[in-house]
Amino acid sequence: MIRSLLVALVAFELLVLPAMGSLRAATTAPDASTRIDVWLDVDTANGVGDVDDGLMMIQAFHSPELRVRGVSVVFGNTDIDKAEHVANQIISRFGPPGMPVHRGAGSGAELGIDTDAVRAMAAALRENPMTIAAVGPVTNIGTLLKLHPDLAPRITQVLVVAGRRPGQKFLLDEFKDKSKAAPPDFNFELDPTAMQVILDHGVRLVLAPWEVSSTVWISRQDLADLARLSDAGAWIDRTSQYWLDRWEKGLGVAAFNPYDTLAIGWLTHPHLIAGLDAFVTIEQGPDDGATVANSATPAMKPYLHARPASGGTPNALYLFKPDRAFKPVLLDTLAGVNTGPTTTSAAAGRDTTIAAPSYDHAMFDRVLHRIVDADGMVNYAGLKRDSADLDAYVASLASANLETLGRDEQLAILINAYNAFTFKLIIERYPIASIKDIPEADRWKAVRWTLAGRQVSLDMIEHEMIRPVFKDPRIHFALVCAGHDCPPLQAEAYTGRWVDAQLDDQARRFHSSPRWLKFDADASNLPNAPSVPTLELSSIYKWYAKDFESQGGRAGASIVSHAARYCPPLRSFLRRGGTVEPTFLPYDWSLNAQR
């Protein structure tokens, strides 16, 4: 997988980049009576490196939708000897009795050299067509096609954990400084020539890239919950702690992304991971991992680029967004718990019974997918040109019956209403430089919106209907008042079923960016600064201090304590007995428009 992310990934940001095409379920779910034939080509490193290949193998063995035809190993996360040893260990515990591990390429230089892995895959393909899940470098598959090109039509598809949209860096907001080195597209860059072989033979690709996998996190609590559920879960808990510790030590984040599991997750539950038809090519470009940003002759490297297949024939499916139901399904599968539409999930031991939503936010969801980018900024020009879905959603809010909705449903609709009404307010006067260019009487205090049969203002929604009723300070990271330094919008509507998790996601995202939080435990490295800690918080903390003081104590300390919930370095600092007095960042009221 994308191994070098450990040098750069920070915080729990939900990164949802703008779709290159229309959002759709990747395909229909497989027929429950038909098992999908799949071959696992892995670079397993549990115990020495990444754990996600091993987790993916367990996931596949526990998935009744799949028939695992075989397992082969390739270099990548570790050397081929260790990869083979680890894969054998996992099969002995979780796989079919007697299933062998087929040894493949030990480096990209072995592309085209026959191996046991290639011979075994070729034999399996001659028996029956199958999908190949190649979750490391694709050297084994490239060799298979070079030596046995006649078998290309018998490969249903190749799942790869690689690829990106043009211009995308594998970095979160606080590392988007162009002087920062970006981690590589690890699997692809270890053998781009093998990937070109796959493309040249016309084999269909399904890309499960960093974009889709970086939005799913396995926490220490998730591991503990797995341990309670089954022996398999207990093994995963024990053997993943060191990997979680590395993320926490290196990033200050007590969780990790289970990259490769997204590929198998799409195969078993395609309706839970959105994808779009794409045309994939390998292109040369400046190395985004270069350490010298302003070099006159930047180093070049290959990129596996996915573009929308508009007007052409796609050669790939590009996965980009898992449904929030994916993680509970993944955890249940890892634990070996059979799941259904009305089951208690392994996810933190919480009841995740799926029920039909009480209010339909699909129209607003389409709006957000279309106009909100990865930074949470808004395409107001595009929204003004086509506001049909927004207009219809706003009209529907007038007749919503809040009294029939549960608490979470009410909170979701109130947040969505506030943000939707704000969109309407802006596009009525767009182009403008700031929401404050709108006269005060027509802005937040204007009683001009109809919600649940009642005339309301934006201020009434926030200060009368949400804050005193729900008493949840996380709403300040979800209500977006169109300023540049307002919280980032998420590219999906809030729903009653997921609002609690969505608010947590927003809080983590907010506190992971220096736009809203800057913390230095030792400021002695700053010019002309004493060796004292510094903490700068968004002015939102100053304006709504009482909302953040539910823990008691003096205001400053309570604000710091709340911010520390979502800022691991600050939390660690406080646990070591550190103290810091917060100051507040200036607030930019320019419009949160895409530039």
Helices and strands as residue ranges (DSSP letters): G 3-7, E 24-25, E 36-42, H 52-61, E 66-73, H 80-94, E 101-103, G 108-110, H 116-127, E 130-134, H 139-147, G 149-154, E 155-160, G 173-175, H 186-190, H 192-200, E 205-207, H 210-213, E 218-219, H 220-229, H 231-251, E 255-256, H 261-268, G 270-272, E 273-286, E 300-308, E 316-322, H 326-335, G 347-349, H 362-371, H 380-385, H 388-397, G 402-404, H 407-429, G 435-437, G 440-442, E 449-451, E 454-456, H 458-460, I 461-466, H 467-470, G 473-477, H 499-511, E 517-520, G 523-525, E 534-537, H 539-543, G 545-548, H 555-565, H 568-575, E 582-584
